[in-house]
Amino acid sequence: MIVVPVRPAPVRTVQTGGAPVLLATSHGTSDPAGQRAVLALVDAVAAAAPQLTVVGGYVDVQSPDVPTCLTGIAAEAAARPVVIVPLLLSAGYHVRVDLAEAAAEAGQPVRVTGALGPDPRLARILADRLHEIDLQPSDTVVLAAAGSTDANAVADCHTVGGQLAAVLGRSVTVGFISAAEPRLADAVLTARAAASGRVVVATYLLAPGYFAGLAETCGADAVSRPLLVDGEAPPQRLVDVVLDLYASTARLEQALAGLPWSFSTRS
């Protein structure tokens, strides 16, 4: 495993009377552009909800990892509840195993939300990215997903493909960069055999990085950018997805503890 020393994602702290900490947990990447793009998302979440404590952590590649983040939160406020929001597009191994185990072993109440997708708002971001590359009525669209050995994560990607098809009003096929079938290059070849125009790829990846580079060389005529782009503000829809996942889980945590709950964001 390559460990890349980067600063932790920025933290925003406002006294809230015990509202759960939002621990935004991404996969981690060795790509500097991807690192900056994800940090910008954590910043944007913190700016949209200045009444919350927002912390950034990673499940792989970068540091701090989730156990380290949880230990640091507990050191500042013992037994402060934490809601982990995975900045992951599908609920694969990292969500179901790594984060679940970290939550179970923590010294404070910790809950883990679902993954970012599938969510119709992500499909709309994907559509926006396709329009950036001048999507044409004659284009055939292939959704490029990272892939997983987890069947539920693969099913989630197909659901997003269906959501994107609904937004675009045309069929969308799905190809996977790793671990699942069909592989992206094969999906592009299959689409080309039946296409009357270009074959374009909608990049269903969170940020720039190794997989985004592989998507760009899959043989398509045009490839859209990931959901997050280095140097650009994160899409507001994506920020809203993160905060909605937090709010629904934090509300449950506060209710179980018999505490009042209120939450609002500032765009």
N, C-alpha and C positions, 0 to 999 in steps of 0.2 A: 504493500500500500504506500502511495506517495503522500507525504504530509506536506502541505504548503502553508508556511507561516503567513497568516493574514490577520488583520485586526478583527476582533469580534464585531458583529453587526451592531450599529449604534443602539443605545438604550435610551428610552424616554421614560422618565419616572415622575409621576404626579401622585400625591397622596389621595387615595380613593376609599379608605376605610376597609381595605381588605379585598378589593376586587382581584380575581385571579390574575396572575402574571400570564402574559401571552408569550409563549416560547415558539417563535417561528423557526422551523427546522427544515433546512434544505439538504439536498444530497451532498453538496460540496463538489468542487471542480478545481482542476489545476489550471484552467483557462482564466487569465486575468480579466478578460471582458465578461465572462460568465460570473466571476466573483463580484465584479462591480455591479452588474445588472441585478443580482440577487440582493446585494446590500442595499441597492436603491429601492427595491421592493420593501424590505424591512423598514427602511427609512420612511417610505410613503405610508405604510401601515401605522407607524408611530405618529406621524404627522396628522393622519386622519383621525386618530383617537388619542389626543394628548393627555386624557385623563387616565390612561393605562400605562402600566410598565410593560414595555416590549423588549424582548431579548432575542438575539439571533444565535442559532446553533446549527450543528451539522451532524449528519449520520455517518459520513464517510469523507475521506480525502482531506478535509479542512478541520480546523479546530476553532473554538472549543466544541467538544462533542456533547451530547445531551446529558450524560451523567455529570460532567463537569459543570454545565449550566445549572442543573438542578441543585448541585451542592452549593454553588455560589448564591443562588436565590435563597436557599434555606439558611445560609450563613447571615444574610442580610435581614431576613424576616422568617424566623422559625415557624414551620407549619403553614406558611403562606401557600394557598392552593395555586396550582399551575395548570394552564391549558396549553397543551402542545398542538400547534397547527402545522401539520406537515406541508411544506412547500414542495409537494410531490404531486404529479398529475394523476397517478393511479395508486390504489391501495394494494401495493405488492408487499414483498417481504419486509421492507424497511418499516412500513406502517404496521403490519400485522404481527411482526416478531420483534424487530429491534426497538421500536418506540414503545410497544406494549410492555416489553421486558423492562425497559428503563423506567417506565411509569410504575410498574409493580414493585420495583426495588427501591424506589425513591423514599426519602424520609418525610415527605409531605404529601398531601393529596394531589394527585396528578391525573388528569384525564387527557386522552388523545382523541382529537377530532378525526373525521374522515379526511381523505385526500382532497385536493382541489377539484378534481374532476371525478366523474363527468358532471358538467354544469353548462347549461345553455349559454351562459355569459362567456365561457371560454370559446365556445363555437363562434360567437360573434367576434371575438378578438381574432380568431383564425380567419374569419371572413374578411376582416379589415386588412389583415396581412396579405391575403390573396389579392385584394383590390389594389394594394400597393404595387404589385407586379402586373397590374393591368389585366386582371382576369377577364377572359372573353367568353361569350356564349358557347363557342365551339370547343372550349378547353375541357379536357377530362381531368378530374381532380382525384389525387391520391393523398390520403392522410398518412403522414410519416410519424409513427410512434416509436418510442424507445424499445418497447418489448419487455417481456417478463416471463419467467417460468410459472408465475402465479396465474391460474386460469381466470380468477376474478379480475385481475388487473388487465388482462387481455380483453375480457368482455367489456370492461369500462372503456377501453379505447374504441371498440366497435360502437359502443353507445355514443361516444363523441363523434364518430364518423357519421352516424345517423343524425345527430343534432346539427352538424355542419351541413349535411345534405338538406335538411329542412330550411336552414337559413339561406342557402344558395339556390334552393329550388332545383337541384339536379342531383344525380347519384354521386356518391363518394365511396371509393374503395379504401381499404386500410392496408398498409404495409408496415412491417416492423424492422427496425434497424438491427435488433439482436434478440435472441432467445425465443422468439415466436415466429410462426408462419402465417402468411407468406412474407418472405423477406422483402424489404422495400424495393430493391432492384428488380426482383421478379414481378412484384406488383406493378411497377412502372412498365416493364416489358409487356405484361398482359394488357395493361391499359392502352399501350401504344398500338397493339395489334388491332384494337377495335376503334381507335380514335380517328376522328376526322380533322382534328386540329392539334393544338399543343397538348402535351401531358404536363400538368403542373402539380407540384407537391406542396401541401399545406403542412408546415413543420409544427407538429404537436410536441414541442419540447419547451421547457421553461425558459432556458437561457442559452446563450452561445456556449460552445464547448465541443468536446470531441465528437459527440453524436451529431450535433448540428453540422459539423464539418463533413461527416459521412453522408448526411442527408443531401448536402450540396453536390455530392459526386455520385448520386444514385442513377444518373442517366436521364433525368427529367429535363424538359425544355426550360422550365423556370421553377425556382424553389423559394418559398416565402421565408421570411425571417421568423425566429422563435417568438414566443409570447412576450418575453422581455428582450429589450435591445439596449446594449451598452450605450450610455450617453443620452438616452431618451427617458422621459418620465414613464414609470410603469403605467399600463392601462388602468384607469379607474375601476373598470369592471373587475379586474384581478384583485385589486386592493379590497373591493367590496366582498369578493368571495372569501378572502382570508378573514375579514372582520365578521362576516355572517357565520362562518364556521366557529369562530371563537365565541360569539355572542350566544349561540344556541347551546353550546356545551357549558359555558360559564354560567348561564342562567340556571341550568340543571344543577351544577355544583353548588351554587348559592342557595337554591331551593332546598337541596338535601341538608344543607347546613343550617337551615332556618333563618337565612339572612336576606335582607331586602336586596333587590337587584334593579339597577337602571343602567342604560347604556345608550350612548348616542355618538355619532361620528361627526367630524368636521372635514368636509372635502376641501 
